[in-house]
Amino acid sequence: MSDWWHESACRGHKSPELWCRNTVDPAAAVARRICFQDCPVRLECGAWGLQSGEHELVAGGYRLWHSGDARRLRAEHPDVTPGARVAAGGGNQAKDFTCSDCGTVFTATRTTLEFPLCQPCRKGLVPAQEVRQHIQMLLDSGLRMFRIDELARVIPGTTSAFMRPKSARKWTKAETAERIRAVGLPEAMSA
């Protein structure tokens, strides 16, 4: 069914703002309840929500901006590839942009910025790989993780979180990166 949205419970609803992120959580709960109880095309809407890459809507009864809801939506649609980024009506075709800060190529349906930024850069994050390499250099020189945390004035356990193999975070806060990279080698600090 290619025109599934014509049958959706939200189409023509007297309060369309219920399906937008900027509504308060109780209003989003109303939209979710309408979707789960009354919408005949809830599954199609959820699949579209995954494919579209939109993160500001309720789709298929799920808040696309909420990590738990997004995870449940992906579980409900294991055959759908997230992020195809093609809007329901065929408009807003996806384009590739290059982040003006870090050079990462990312896909979006639109950008209103003259200098497009990827999501991590918009959030003020920086790549964690250089920080991880610096921590490894400090560890190789004999510093212990708790001491690196103290010298960097970061929360205890921050260094170990960077070095856990399973976490392998890709991004970190710029301030945390600067603090850790400011920690010098022990022989340089003693001179």
C-alpha positions, 0 to 999 in steps of 0.5 A: 500500500503506497499511500498508507498515510491517507489512512493514518489516525493522525491525518486530519487530527485536530491537534497535529502537534501531538506528533512533534517532539516539541510537545510535552511528554503527556501530549506525546503519550496521547499521540502514542496511545492513538497510534497503538489503539486506533491507527490502521497503518501503525506498522507502515508508519513505524517502518517509514519512521525508521527509514526516513531518518526523522527524529522529531516525530512520533511514528507508529506509536514510537517517539523517534527521538527517544532511544528506548522507543527507537530500539523497540521500533527497530525490534518491531521492524528487523527487516527495515534498514534505518536511515534510508531518509526518504520522506513518505510522500517522495519529497525531501530526498536525502543528500550527502553533506560533508561536516564543515568541522570534522569532515565526516560525510553524513546523510540528511533530508535537509540542512538549514545551515550554510555550513552543515554540521554532523550531529556530533559536531552540533552537540559539541563533541570531538572524535575520541580516537585521539584521546584514546591514543593519548591515554594509551601513551600515558599508560605506556609511560607508567601512569595509572588510570586513576592518576590520569583522571586526577591530573585531568580533573575528570570524573574517576573512571573516565579514563577506564571508560575510554579504554574499555574494548566494548565501549569504544566510544567514537565521540566525547565532549570537547572539554573532556578531550582537552583535559585529558590531552593536557596531561603530559608524560611523567618525565616531562612533568618532572622536568 
